[in-house]
Amino acid sequence: MARIVVAGAGAVGASVAYHLALLGARDVVLADRDRIASGATGKAMGGFRQQFSSEAEVRLAQASAPLFRELGAPLFEAVGYMFLATSPAGWARLQERAELQRSFGVPVEALDPSRFQGLRTDDVAGAVACWEDGVAEPVDVTRELVGRAAALGVDVREQTDARELPRDVLVVACGASSSELVPGLPLRPLCRQLVDVGPVADLPGDLPMTIEDETTFHFRRRGDTLRLAMTEPEPRWTSEQVVDDALVADWRKRLAHRFPPAAEAPVFRAWAGLYDMTPDAHPLIGWASSGVYVACGFSGHGFMQSPAVGRAVAEELLEREPSVDLRPYRLDRFADGAVTAEHVFL
């Protein structure tokens, strides 16, 4: 059996290694030039949702759901993902998207968001949610999968350059750094940031991930703090991971409006990380050359899609039929321009 080296011990790489071992591969190395979950995974929002705008992404999320449910609390809590519309046009778009998602089997429903204590809803035109979705701890989930992989015989090596290891197959799952191993990938880094504020007294335990669909401002509960994020008005196409204090101030104002009990909550932590963006915001999955396979370009969705991707990649590497269709993610799809972009990439 081929010796497979997986480069990158983030969520995707850990899932690939775990599923390879689960399917019987006996010569697998998981290598990271830093530490487990030290890259984008360790800086992620920590959400899981099935509410995407394209069927391919919905299918990946649906196939990832069973592992998150198996992990359960405290690694994963199905508190739901709630999208709010603040205009009639926005509500119409949200309903149209929800109808599409329901056609794929996602249990999205309309709701009255005023049921959540502290949430301001007088300017909300409508809301939808999927209660199977929720929030997770990316670092802890990744460490859990690495631990399972190691128990099944995977050789886990931190502070190791995968390119220096002997192998038959190299799987590149290095996020925005993947182009260093495979030059020429249609991939570029986008700096995004997050902010934790708190403590916030009496946060409702059932508060879902809450997203303003028109603005993309969103937040989730994490203990007695709230984690904030938003698509930035001016994309920062750079590998520099720097916090923009003006954005922090803006998000705190937005939070004060949407969730007044947190208006005075101090900044607990602010940090920046990288999305590995592709032209259509869909991942790159497949053979890049002989003996080199890539699983990157997740455009901010790598953690939430990692269970399904890890299993399907492992199946393909072991010459089995992948459990999800990987054809929409092949590297050559941009040749004729016939791609469908994902529009919800929070």
Rosetta blueprint (number, residue, H / E / L):
1 M L
2 A L
3 R L
4 I E
5 V E
6 V E
7 A E
8 G L
9 A L
10 G L
11 A H
12 V H
13 G H
14 A H
15 S H
16 V H
17 A H
18 Y H
19 H H
20 L H
21 A H
22 L H
23 L L
24 G L
25 A L
26 R L
27 D L
28 V E
29 V E
30 L E
31 A E
32 D E
33 R L
34 D L
35 R L
36 I L
37 A L
38 S L
39 G L
40 A H
41 T H
42 G H
43 K H
44 A L
45 M L
46 G L
47 G E
48 F E
49 R L
50 Q L
51 Q L
52 F L
53 S L
54 S L
55 E H
56 A H
57 E H
58 V H
59 R H
60 L H
61 A H
62 Q H
63 A H
64 S H
65 A H
66 P H
67 L H
68 F H
69 R H
70 E H
71 L H
72 G L
73 A L
74 P L
75 L L
76 F E
77 E E
78 A L
79 V L
80 G L
81 Y E
82 M E
83 F E
84 L E
85 A E
86 T L
87 S L
88 P H
89 A H
90 G H
91 W H
92 A H
93 R H
94 L H
95 Q H
96 E H
97 R H
98 A H
99 E H
100 L H
101 Q H
102 R H
103 S H
104 F L
105 G L
106 V L
107 P L
108 V E
109 E E
110 A E
111 L L
112 D L
113 P H
114 S H
115 R H
116 F L
117 Q L
118 G L
119 L L
120 R L
121 T L
122 D L
123 D L
124 V L
125 A L
126 G E
127 A E
128 V E
129 A E
130 C E
131 W L
132 E L
133 D L
134 G E
135 V E
136 A E
137 E L
138 P H
139 V H
140 D H
141 V H
142 T H
143 R H
144 E H
145 L H
146 V H
147 G H
148 R H
149 A H
150 A H
151 A H
152 L L
153 G L
154 V L
155 D E
156 V E
157 R E
158 E E
159 Q L
160 T L
161 D L
162 A H
163 R H
164 E H
165 L L
166 P L
167 R L
168 D L
169 V E
170 L E
171 V E
172 V E
173 A L
174 C L
175 G H
176 A H
177 S H
178 S H
179 S H
180 E H
181 L H
182 V L
183 P L
184 G L
185 L L
186 P L
187 L L
188 R E
189 P E
190 L E
191 C E
192 R E
193 Q E
194 L E
195 V E
196 D E
197 V E
198 G L
199 P L
200 V L
201 A L
202 D L
203 L L
204 P L
205 G L
206 D L
207 L L
208 P L
209 M E
210 T E
211 I E
212 E E
213 D L
214 E L
215 T L
216 T L
217 F L
218 H E
219 F E
220 R E
221 R E
222 R E
223 G L
224 D L
225 T E
226 L E
227 R E
228 L E
229 A E
230 M L
231 T L
232 E L
233 P L
234 E L
235 P L
236 R E
237 W L
238 T L
239 S L
240 E L
241 Q L
242 V L
243 V L
244 D L
245 D H
246 A H
247 L H
248 V H
249 A H
250 D H
251 W H
252 R H
253 K H
254 R H
255 L H
256 A H
257 H H
258 R H
259 F L
260 P H
261 P H
262 A H
263 A L
264 E L
265 A L
266 P L
267 V E
268 F E
269 R E
270 A E
271 W E
272 A E
273 G E
274 L E
275 Y E
276 D E
277 M E
278 T L
279 P L
280 D L
281 A L
282 H L
283 P L
284 L E
285 I E
286 G E
287 W E
288 A E
289 S E
290 S L
291 G L
292 V E
293 Y E
294 V E
295 A E
296 C E
297 G L
298 F L
299 S L
300 G L
301 H L
302 G H
303 F H
304 M H
305 Q H
306 S H
307 P H
308 A H
309 V H
310 G H
311 R H
312 A H
313 V H
314 A H
315 E H
316 E H
317 L H
318 L L
319 E L
320 R L
321 E L
322 P L
323 S L
324 V L
325 D L
326 L L
327 R H
328 P H
329 Y H
330 R L
331 L H
332 D H
333 R H
334 F H
335 A L
336 D L
337 G L
338 A L
339 V L
340 T L
341 A L
342 E L
343 H L
344 V L
345 F L
346 L L
